[in-house]
């Protein structure tokens, strides 16, 4: 039992180190983008990509992008979280359910606060498919989709480890597609989406590490209970 706990502790330590490094890198990317956006250094980059994407517009793809961006809507993500959260509670996985709830609320607040801080106006290159009045930087859909779908994928791979590659691949493609749809529909600059991903990674890593800590503590409690039971039996 001690060897199992030692291996678990070592694995958690490694994941923490990797998670912290990824978070630091993502935070650096966000900070650098934020500074460049405030100094309007990204205008040429953003404009070039927006105009290039404008050149591939056609009705069928327009509808596909509308459907894709819908999957990143906070209400849709809330429904997914609610359904999975209820399922997790029924299967006595309260730590995962609680983490999912915290992740959703945190991501929602994070993107809202950042938008109010930077107050970047949305693109006006063409008539937007979706009428939005809030600010542009960072993309809320990018933040929310990365955090929620990323955490859902992490939870599901724990139940279906033999499907890990499939789940991860689908999740990554979905998150990228949602981000692309925001630029395609003309409601975000490309740097809004990149910054949203960077901010989302920081919060996602924090949620995953917290979940692993809770699970490790649970394993320790169970091990202590078993140890006490054996001692009492003797």
Backbone bond lengths (Angstrom), bond angles and torsions (degrees), N, CA, C in turn:
res aa  C-N    CA-C-N  psi(-1)  N-CA   C-N-CA  omega(-1)  CA-C   N-CA-C  phi
1 X - - - 1.464 - - 1.526 111.20 -
2 X 1.361 115.23 -40.57 1.459 118.73 179.45 1.523 111.83 -63.57
3 X 1.333 115.02 -39.37 1.468 118.85 179.85 1.532 110.87 -64.01
4 X 1.329 116.21 -38.31 1.459 119.93 178.61 1.522 110.90 -64.67
5 X 1.338 115.63 -42.44 1.458 119.77 179.27 1.527 111.22 -66.70
6 X 1.337 115.78 -36.32 1.462 119.92 178.80 1.525 110.77 -64.99
7 X 1.343 115.77 -42.95 1.463 120.18 178.51 1.525 110.83 -64.60
8 X 1.343 115.46 -40.68 1.461 120.02 179.29 1.524 110.45 -63.74
9 X 1.344 116.45 -42.30 1.461 120.66 -179.98 1.525 111.17 -63.99
10 X 1.339 116.50 -41.35 1.461 120.83 179.09 1.526 110.85 -64.11
11 X 1.325 115.61 -41.69 1.462 119.88 179.85 1.520 110.80 -64.81
12 X 1.335 116.44 -42.72 1.463 120.57 178.75 1.524 110.29 -62.88
13 X 1.342 115.96 -39.86 1.466 120.16 179.46 1.527 110.94 -61.76
14 X 1.326 116.00 -44.90 1.467 120.06 179.59 1.526 111.19 -62.21
15 X 1.325 115.08 -43.36 1.467 119.25 -179.90 1.525 110.62 -64.24
16 X 1.332 116.53 -37.69 1.464 119.92 178.02 1.522 111.00 -62.11
17 X 1.330 115.80 -45.42 1.466 120.15 -179.24 1.529 110.45 -61.41
18 X 1.338 115.81 -47.41 1.465 120.12 179.22 1.528 110.49 -62.10
19 X 1.327 115.37 -43.50 1.463 120.07 179.95 1.515 112.36 -61.27
20 X 1.325 116.52 -42.15 1.463 120.74 179.52 1.528 110.70 -64.83
21 X 1.331 116.50 -42.52 1.468 120.46 179.18 1.533 111.23 -62.68
22 X 1.337 115.72 -43.63 1.468 120.21 178.36 1.530 110.50 -63.20
23 X 1.326 116.31 -40.64 1.467 120.56 179.78 1.521 111.59 -64.59
24 X 1.323 115.80 -42.77 1.469 120.10 179.42 1.529 110.47 -62.28
25 X 1.330 116.44 -43.90 1.465 120.54 178.62 1.527 111.04 -62.55
26 X 1.326 116.52 -44.70 1.467 121.09 -179.92 1.524 111.18 -64.44
27 X 1.328 115.43 -39.83 1.463 119.80 178.76 1.528 110.73 -64.58
28 X 1.325 116.00 -38.56 1.463 120.26 177.59 1.528 110.83 -64.37
29 X 1.331 116.12 -43.18 1.467 120.61 178.59 1.525 110.52 -60.71
30 X 1.335 115.75 -44.90 1.465 119.38 -179.73 1.525 110.94 -63.27
31 X 1.329 116.37 -46.10 1.464 120.35 -178.27 1.529 111.31 -62.16
32 X 1.316 115.72 -40.92 1.465 119.77 179.33 1.534 111.22 -65.40
33 X 1.325 116.12 -44.35 1.464 119.99 178.20 1.524 111.17 -63.83
34 X 1.330 115.68 -42.35 1.464 120.09 -179.28 1.529 110.65 -60.14
35 X 1.320 116.54 -43.77 1.465 119.80 179.03 1.528 111.01 -63.56
36 X 1.323 116.10 -43.90 1.465 119.98 -179.30 1.525 111.84 -65.78
37 X 1.323 116.08 -36.25 1.469 119.94 178.03 1.526 110.34 -66.46
38 X 1.320 116.59 -44.55 1.461 120.51 179.45 1.526 111.44 -62.66
39 X 1.323 116.39 -33.46 1.464 120.99 179.74 1.529 111.86 -91.40
40 X 1.339 116.22 4.92 1.475 123.36 178.13 1.534 112.67 58.66
41 X 1.320 115.26 35.35 1.462 120.34 178.79 1.529 112.34 -85.58
42 X 1.325 116.93 -10.77 1.469 120.18 -177.03 1.525 112.51 -98.95
43 X 1.310 117.59 1.83 1.466 120.76 -174.57 1.523 113.17 -57.70
44 X 1.325 116.83 -45.97 1.468 120.39 -178.13 1.523 110.93 -64.98
45 X 1.328 116.02 -43.59 1.469 121.31 178.94 1.522 110.86 -62.08
46 X 1.325 116.05 -50.06 1.467 120.94 -178.86 1.527 111.50 -61.71
47 X 1.317 116.09 -45.14 1.465 120.52 -177.40 1.525 111.82 -63.61
48 X 1.317 116.47 -42.63 1.469 120.58 -179.27 1.523 111.37 -61.27
49 X 1.324 116.73 -43.14 1.466 120.30 -179.56 1.523 110.81 -69.92
50 X 1.320 116.89 -41.69 1.463 120.25 179.25 1.526 111.10 -59.29
51 X 1.317 117.25 -44.51 1.466 121.15 -179.12 1.523 111.46 -68.65
52 X 1.332 116.59 -35.21 1.465 120.06 178.14 1.525 110.60 -66.05
53 X 1.323 116.33 -42.22 1.463 120.54 179.21 1.525 110.65 -67.90
54 X 1.320 115.95 -34.83 1.467 119.75 177.81 1.527 110.84 -58.37
55 X 1.314 116.59 -31.22 1.454 121.09 -178.06 1.509 114.90 -71.41
56 X 1.346 118.21 -13.59 1.469 120.63 -179.21 1.529 112.15 -105.30
57 X 1.316 117.00 8.65 1.464 119.76 -179.69 1.531 111.48 -67.64
58 X 1.323 114.86 134.55 1.466 120.58 167.22 1.524 107.59 -156.45
59 X 1.328 119.16 156.79 1.470 123.17 -168.79 1.525 115.54 -50.66
60 X 1.333 118.07 -45.84 1.460 119.88 -177.01 1.521 111.24 -63.69
61 X 1.320 116.70 -42.18 1.460 120.67 178.78 1.523 110.96 -69.71
62 X 1.327 116.08 -32.12 1.470 119.91 175.67 1.525 110.53 -57.93
63 X 1.317 116.58 -47.27 1.462 121.33 -179.80 1.525 111.42 -65.83
64 X 1.324 116.14 -39.12 1.466 120.40 179.18 1.526 110.62 -63.34
65 X 1.319 116.70 -40.62 1.463 120.84 179.87 1.526 111.51 -70.01
66 X 1.323 116.94 -33.59 1.462 120.30 175.73 1.523 110.54 -63.62
67 X 1.330 115.96 -42.21 1.458 120.21 177.83 1.512 112.09 -67.56
68 X 1.325 116.66 -38.28 1.465 120.83 -179.77 1.516 111.47 -66.85
69 X 1.323 116.85 -45.02 1.463 120.10 -178.66 1.525 111.24 -65.71
70 X 1.335 116.64 -27.06 1.466 121.58 177.73 1.528 110.96 -60.97
71 X 1.332 117.06 -32.24 1.464 121.37 -178.81 1.526 112.53 -69.71
72 X 1.338 116.56 -14.24 1.452 119.76 177.56 1.515 113.36 -102.26
73 X 1.318 116.43 5.26 1.462 121.05 179.29 1.529 110.07 -66.75
74 X 1.332 118.67 136.51 1.465 121.50 -179.03 1.526 114.05 -55.28
75 X 1.332 117.34 -34.74 1.465 119.97 179.39 1.524 110.68 -67.98
76 X 1.325 116.80 -42.51 1.468 120.82 177.88 1.521 110.22 -63.32
77 X 1.326 116.49 -43.39 1.463 120.61 179.06 1.527 111.05 -64.63
78 X 1.329 116.10 -35.23 1.466 119.77 177.25 1.523 110.84 -63.01
79 X 1.319 116.42 -42.32 1.471 120.63 178.62 1.523 110.49 -62.13
80 X 1.328 117.00 -44.93 1.460 120.62 178.18 1.525 110.95 -59.86
81 X 1.332 115.85 -44.74 1.466 120.58 179.60 1.526 111.13 -63.19
82 X 1.324 116.35 -40.79 1.459 120.94 -179.25 1.521 111.06 -64.06
83 X 1.326 116.73 -47.21 1.467 121.20 -179.33 1.522 110.76 -62.73
84 X 1.324 116.83 -48.97 1.462 119.88 -179.54 1.520 111.02 -67.33
85 X 1.340 116.87 -36.83 1.456 120.34 179.27 1.520 112.35 -62.55
86 X 1.329 116.85 -42.65 1.470 120.96 177.12 1.523 110.24 -62.73
87 X 1.330 116.39 -43.00 1.470 120.70 179.47 1.523 110.79 -62.31
88 X 1.323 117.13 -41.29 1.464 121.32 179.59 1.523 111.24 -65.70
89 X 1.322 116.99 -40.72 1.464 120.36 178.66 1.522 111.05 -64.04
90 X 1.313 116.39 -41.40 1.463 119.97 179.54 1.523 111.72 -64.22
91 X 1.329 116.56 -27.97 1.464 121.07 179.71 1.532 111.44 -99.88
92 X 1.329 115.25 20.79 1.464 122.07 174.21 1.525 112.51 58.65
93 X 1.321 116.61 41.82 1.463 122.16 175.98 1.531 108.03 -117.31
94 X 1.321 113.98 60.41 1.457 119.36 -173.46 1.520 112.98 -66.59
95 X 1.325 117.12 -34.86 1.464 119.25 -179.86 1.526 110.89 -62.14
96 X 1.330 116.86 -40.58 1.468 120.92 178.49 1.528 110.53 -67.69
97 X 1.335 116.60 -41.66 1.464 120.69 179.51 1.528 111.00 -64.28
98 X 1.330 116.18 -43.52 1.463 120.07 178.82 1.526 111.44 -64.34
99 X 1.328 115.94 -40.18 1.464 120.04 178.84 1.521 110.75 -63.28
100 X 1.312 116.86 -39.37 1.465 121.34 179.20 1.524 110.58 -63.09
101 X 1.327 116.27 -41.71 1.466 120.43 178.74 1.528 111.07 -65.31
102 X 1.326 115.99 -44.35 1.466 120.63 179.23 1.526 110.62 -64.08
103 X 1.337 115.84 -39.96 1.468 120.55 179.90 1.524 110.77 -61.39
104 X 1.319 116.56 -43.03 1.469 120.63 -178.86 1.525 110.94 -65.08
105 X 1.317 116.08 -50.63 1.466 120.03 -178.27 1.527 110.43 -62.47
106 X 1.335 115.74 -43.56 1.463 119.83 -179.64 1.516 112.77 -63.07
107 X 1.335 116.85 -43.06 1.467 120.78 179.83 1.526 111.01 -65.64
108 X 1.326 116.04 -39.46 1.466 120.77 179.64 1.528 110.70 -62.92
109 X 1.330 115.84 -44.71 1.464 120.39 179.72 1.525 111.45 -70.07
110 X 1.328 116.01 -39.19 1.462 120.60 -178.23 1.523 111.93 -59.56
111 X 1.327 116.21 -50.74 1.464 118.50 -178.32 1.523 111.82 -67.01
112 X 1.330 116.91 -33.78 1.465 120.16 179.22 1.527 110.93 -66.24
113 X 1.322 116.41 -46.93 1.468 120.78 -178.68 1.526 110.93 -63.84
114 X 1.326 116.58 -43.98 1.466 120.04 -179.26 1.529 111.58 -63.05
115 X 1.319 116.85 -38.23 1.470 119.89 177.46 1.531 110.99 -61.27
116 X 1.333 116.36 -40.73 1.461 120.37 -179.73 1.521 111.75 -69.84
117 X 1.315 116.61 -28.76 1.466 120.76 179.94 1.525 111.27 -72.80
118 X 1.331 116.79 -44.68 1.465 120.23 -173.11 1.535 113.56 -93.77
119 X 1.299 118.15 -24.01 1.478 123.92 175.10 1.536 113.45 44.23
120 X 1.301 116.58 46.97 1.467 120.48 178.61 1.526 109.93 -84.16
121 X 1.309 116.30 132.69 1.460 120.70 179.77 1.527 110.57 -74.86
122 X 1.315 115.54 151.66 1.462 120.64 179.96 1.535 110.80 -76.36
123 X 1.334 116.77 159.39 1.475 120.61 179.26 1.529 111.23 -61.31
124 X 1.320 115.10 150.62 1.469 121.05 178.23 1.531 110.58 -132.36
125 X 1.319 116.79 38.68 1.464 120.84 -177.38 1.527 111.82 -74.23
126 X 1.327 115.56 -34.60 1.458 120.28 178.97 1.520 108.10 -152.28
127 X 1.294 115.64 170.58 1.463 119.37 -179.01 1.523 109.64 -63.21
128 X 1.312 115.72 124.21 1.457 120.80 -176.19 1.524 110.97 -70.53
129 X 1.327 114.91 143.60 1.459 120.69 176.02 1.528 110.29 -69.88
130 X 1.330 115.37 -29.45 1.460 121.62 -178.44 1.526 107.99 -124.03
131 X 1.312 117.17 130.36 1.453 121.22 179.85 1.530 109.51 -86.99
132 X 1.321 116.17 116.31 1.459 122.03 -179.67 1.522 109.74 -127.83
133 X 1.314 115.98 144.22 1.458 120.37 -176.59 1.525 113.09 -113.73
134 X 1.323 118.04 -12.75 1.454 119.05 -178.62 1.528 110.39 -82.10
135 X 1.324 115.69 -179.69 1.458 120.46 -176.17 1.522 111.80 -79.82
136 X 1.334 114.74 171.34 1.461 120.85 -167.57 1.525 115.32 -101.28
137 X 1.332 117.79 -32.17 1.472 121.26 -170.71 1.527 111.52 -108.00
138 X 1.335 117.18 125.14 1.475 128.59 -6.76 1.525 110.42 -85.75
139 X 1.314 116.09 175.44 1.466 120.48 178.29 1.525 110.33 -69.52
140 X 1.324 116.06 120.19 1.460 119.89 178.19 1.512 112.13 -65.01
141 X 1.327 116.22 -37.01 1.466 120.17 178.33 1.525 110.93 -63.72
142 X 1.340 116.60 -37.86 1.464 120.17 179.21 1.523 110.47 -66.42
143 X 1.321 116.53 -45.14 1.468 120.65 178.89 1.522 110.57 -61.71
144 X 1.327 115.90 -53.44 1.461 121.30 -174.27 1.523 112.38 -64.73
145 X 1.330 117.02 -45.16 1.467 119.50 -177.00 1.518 111.27 -66.39
146 X 1.337 117.43 -40.54 1.461 119.27 179.74 1.521 111.22 -64.84
147 X 1.318 116.73 -44.47 1.468 120.31 -178.36 1.525 111.46 -67.10
148 X 1.309 117.35 -52.08 1.461 120.72 -173.77 1.521 112.35 -72.20
149 X 1.316 117.49 -51.13 1.465 118.80 179.44 1.527 111.00 -67.18
150 X 1.326 116.20 -33.64 1.458 119.42 176.87 1.517 111.90 -64.21
151 X 1.329 117.10 -44.01 1.461 120.92 179.90 1.524 111.22 -70.20
152 X 1.324 117.03 -39.71 1.463 120.22 176.84 1.525 110.21 -60.46
153 X 1.325 116.45 -42.68 1.467 120.28 178.44 1.521 110.80 -62.64
154 X 1.323 116.46 -41.26 1.471 120.49 178.94 1.526 110.97 -62.08
155 X 1.314 116.40 -43.33 1.468 120.56 179.65 1.527 110.81 -65.87
156 X 1.326 116.66 -44.45 1.467 120.67 -177.61 1.526 112.31 -66.28
157 X 1.333 117.49 -36.28 1.468 119.19 179.28 1.522 111.42 -66.04
158 X 1.335 116.22 -22.76 1.459 119.24 175.44 1.518 112.00 -70.75
159 X 1.327 116.47 -31.16 1.464 121.36 178.16 1.522 112.15 -88.19
160 X 1.320 115.97 -30.22 1.472 120.12 -178.50 1.532 110.08 -126.68
161 X 1.328 117.50 67.68 1.473 120.55 -176.81 1.521 113.67 -60.56
162 X 1.327 116.80 -28.41 1.461 120.23 -179.78 1.528 111.84 -74.59
163 X 1.337 116.08 -9.00 1.467 121.43 176.96 1.531 111.14 -110.72
164 X 1.301 116.39 17.50 1.461 120.27 -173.76 1.527 112.78 -58.98
165 X 1.323 117.62 -46.83 1.464 120.91 -178.98 1.527 111.56 -63.47
166 X 1.324 116.04 -41.06 1.460 120.34 -179.86 1.519 110.95 -65.43
167 X 1.331 116.02 -47.27 1.462 120.80 -179.28 1.524 110.59 -62.40
168 X 1.321 116.12 -44.43 1.464 120.64 -179.64 1.524 111.47 -63.85
169 X 1.321 116.88 -43.57 1.468 121.17 -178.93 1.521 111.55 -63.09
170 X 1.333 115.98 -46.49 1.465 120.22 179.71 1.526 110.66 -62.30
171 X 1.329 116.08 -41.94 1.464 120.67 -179.06 1.521 111.69 -63.48
172 X 1.319 116.52 -46.06 1.469 120.61 -179.76 1.529 110.68 -62.12
173 X 1.320 116.71 -45.22 1.466 120.65 179.78 1.527 111.35 -63.13
174 X 1.327 116.32 -40.09 1.465 120.72 179.96 1.524 110.93 -64.14
175 X 1.326 116.41 -45.67 1.462 120.86 -179.36 1.528 110.94 -62.88
176 X 1.324 116.18 -43.73 1.468 120.19 178.63 1.530 110.69 -64.15
177 X 1.335 116.28 -41.64 1.465 120.69 -179.65 1.523 111.37 -62.95
178 X 1.321 116.85 -40.39 1.467 120.32 179.15 1.525 110.09 -64.55
179 X 1.323 116.46 -44.01 1.458 119.90 178.03 1.518 112.01 -61.61
180 X 1.327 116.63 -43.59 1.463 120.83 179.07 1.527 110.87 -63.31
181 X 1.327 116.26 -38.18 1.467 119.69 -178.64 1.523 111.77 -62.60
182 X 1.330 117.05 -31.86 1.463 120.00 -179.93 1.536 111.13 -67.39
183 X 1.323 115.51 -37.88 1.464 119.66 177.56 1.526 109.99 -74.07
184 X 1.320 116.48 -42.64 1.470 121.65 -179.69 1.525 110.91 -58.61
185 X 1.314 116.51 -41.34 1.465 120.63 -177.87 1.523 112.38 -78.52
186 X 1.321 117.14 -3.66 1.457 121.26 175.27 1.508 115.40 78.86
187 X 1.335 118.16 17.25 1.463 120.49 -178.02 1.523 112.64 -100.05
188 X 1.330 116.97 -7.04 1.467 120.32 178.59 1.521 111.40 -144.27
189 X 1.312 115.13 149.03 1.449 121.91 168.91 1.535 108.33 -77.25
190 X 1.322 118.90 152.84 1.470 120.78 177.58 1.528 113.01 -55.96
191 X 1.339 116.79 -38.93 1.463 119.12 179.99 1.527 112.37 -68.74
192 X 1.334 117.47 -23.41 1.469 120.23 173.44 1.524 110.10 -62.07
193 X 1.319 115.27 -43.88 1.464 121.06 -177.82 1.522 110.92 -69.13
194 X 1.329 116.76 -44.79 1.467 120.24 179.46 1.526 110.47 -60.87
195 X 1.322 116.66 -44.50 1.462 120.98 178.67 1.526 111.04 -64.72
196 X 1.328 116.41 -36.67 1.462 120.29 177.43 1.515 111.68 -63.02
197 X 1.326 116.30 -41.31 1.462 119.98 176.66 1.529 110.65 -63.12
198 X 1.333 116.52 -43.54 1.464 120.64 -178.55 1.530 111.22 -62.24
199 X 1.327 116.24 -45.70 1.464 120.29 178.53 1.522 110.73 -65.46
200 X 1.332 116.23 -39.49 1.460 120.48 179.59 1.511 112.84 -63.99
201 X 1.328 117.07 -38.05 1.466 120.82 179.42 1.524 110.67 -60.80
202 X 1.322 116.88 -42.80 1.465 120.78 -179.53 1.526 110.62 -59.13
203 X 1.323 116.60 -46.63 1.463 120.41 -178.65 1.527 111.17 -71.56
204 X 1.321 117.82 -37.83 1.464 121.18 178.60 1.523 110.91 -62.53
205 X 1.315 117.07 -45.21 1.470 120.94 178.90 1.523 110.30 -61.10
206 X 1.326 116.87 -42.04 1.463 120.56 178.85 1.526 110.98 -60.73
207 X 1.321 116.96 -41.64 1.468 121.25 179.89 1.526 111.59 -67.66
208 X 1.328 117.06 -42.82 1.464 120.76 -179.53 1.525 110.80 -65.66
209 X 1.329 117.01 -43.37 1.461 120.02 179.29 1.523 110.81 -64.22
210 X 1.322 117.09 -39.09 1.469 120.52 177.58 1.522 110.79 -63.01
211 X 1.321 116.36 -42.08 1.464 120.57 179.10 1.517 110.80 -63.28
212 X 1.313 117.73 -40.32 1.462 121.13 179.73 1.523 111.04 -66.94
213 X 1.327 116.78 -37.44 1.468 120.45 177.60 1.518 110.28 -63.70
214 X 1.344 116.60 -44.28 1.466 120.09 178.32 1.526 111.14 -61.30
215 X 1.317 116.17 -41.34 1.463 119.82 179.75 1.521 111.16 -66.70
216 X 1.313 116.74 -38.69 1.460 119.87 178.95 1.525 110.69 -64.47
217 X 1.307 116.46 -41.46 1.467 120.13 177.74 1.523 110.87 -63.90
218 X 1.326 115.88 -37.73 1.470 119.41 178.36 1.518 110.83 -64.37
219 X 1.339 116.90 -42.73 1.466 120.56 177.79 1.526 110.91 -61.51
220 X 1.317 116.50 -39.46 1.459 120.16 179.37 1.518 111.27 -65.89
221 X 1.334 116.28 -41.24 1.466 119.27 178.24 1.522 110.95 -62.79
222 X 1.331 116.33 -43.83 1.462 120.09 179.07 1.520 111.03 -63.36
223 X 1.332 115.95 -39.70 1.465 119.67 178.90 1.520 110.85 -65.02
224 X 1.332 116.11 -38.53 1.457 120.02 179.21 1.518 111.07 -67.98
225 X 1.337 116.45 -38.33 1.465 120.30 177.63 1.518 110.61 -63.58
226 X 1.337 116.83 -43.90 1.464 120.78 178.52 1.520 111.10 -63.29
227 X 1.320 116.00 -39.98 1.457 120.29 179.36 1.519 110.92 -64.08
228 X 1.331 116.39 -42.83 1.463 120.44 178.94 1.523 111.14 -66.09
229 X 1.342 115.85 -36.23 1.465 119.85 179.26 1.520 110.91 -65.22
230 X 1.331 116.37 -42.37 1.465 120.86 179.10 1.514 110.43 -65.22
231 X 1.334 115.54 -41.07 1.462 119.71 -179.77 1.521 110.94 -64.15
232 X 1.331 116.23 -40.08 1.466 120.37 179.33 1.519 110.95 -66.73
233 X 1.341 115.96 -37.45 1.464 120.53 -179.37 1.521 110.55 -64.79
234 X 1.342 115.47 -39.25 1.455 119.63 179.90 1.520 110.85 -68.49
